[in-house]
Amino acid sequence: MNRKILSIKITTTVTEAVANGDKVTLVGFGSFERRDRSEREGRNPQTNEKITIPATKIPAFSAGKQFREKVAP
């Protein structure tokens, strides 16, 4: 199996798992998970009018220890 196909399969698997609410951990590299962002108040920059920004779900990545140490020794 070549690298491109393997990369696509890994990316697809991680994306689907996180989309379903699962946490994916690649030991030494990091963890991917879905986090909830609560509803909050914002402002329209053109009119300065208050708006409500709805709650949403966002993808999050936390770097593993080995990855952090290699990138920022």
Contacts in CASP RR format, 6 or more apart in sequence:
PFRMAT RR
TARGET T0000
AUTHOR 0000-0000-0000
METHOD contacts of the structure
MODEL  1
MNRKILSIKITTTVTEAVANGDKVTLVGFGSFERRDRSEREGRNPQTNEK
ITIPATKIPAFSAGKQFREKVAP
14 24 0 8 1.000
14 32 0 8 1.000
17 24 0 8 1.000
17 32 0 8 1.000
18 24 0 8 1.000
18 32 0 8 1.000
18 33 0 8 1.000
18 34 0 8 1.000
18 59 0 8 1.000
19 34 0 8 1.000
21 33 0 8 1.000
21 34 0 8 1.000
22 33 0 8 1.000
23 31 0 8 1.000
23 32 0 8 1.000
23 33 0 8 1.000
24 31 0 8 1.000
24 32 0 8 1.000
24 33 0 8 1.000
25 31 0 8 1.000
25 32 0 8 1.000
28 64 0 8 1.000
28 65 0 8 1.000
28 66 0 8 1.000
28 67 0 8 1.000
29 63 0 8 1.000
29 64 0 8 1.000
29 66 0 8 1.000
29 67 0 8 1.000
30 61 0 8 1.000
30 62 0 8 1.000
30 63 0 8 1.000
30 64 0 8 1.000
30 67 0 8 1.000
31 61 0 8 1.000
31 62 0 8 1.000
31 64 0 8 1.000
32 59 0 8 1.000
32 60 0 8 1.000
32 61 0 8 1.000
33 59 0 8 1.000
33 60 0 8 1.000
33 62 0 8 1.000
34 57 0 8 1.000
34 58 0 8 1.000
34 59 0 8 1.000
34 60 0 8 1.000
35 57 0 8 1.000
35 58 0 8 1.000
35 59 0 8 1.000
35 60 0 8 1.000
36 55 0 8 1.000
36 56 0 8 1.000
36 57 0 8 1.000
37 55 0 8 1.000
37 56 0 8 1.000
37 57 0 8 1.000
37 58 0 8 1.000
38 55 0 8 1.000
39 52 0 8 1.000
39 53 0 8 1.000
39 54 0 8 1.000
39 55 0 8 1.000
40 52 0 8 1.000
40 53 0 8 1.000
41 50 0 8 1.000
41 51 0 8 1.000
41 52 0 8 1.000
41 53 0 8 1.000
42 50 0 8 1.000
42 51 0 8 1.000
42 52 0 8 1.000
42 53 0 8 1.000
43 49 0 8 1.000
43 50 0 8 1.000
43 51 0 8 1.000
44 51 0 8 1.000
63 71 0 8 1.000
END
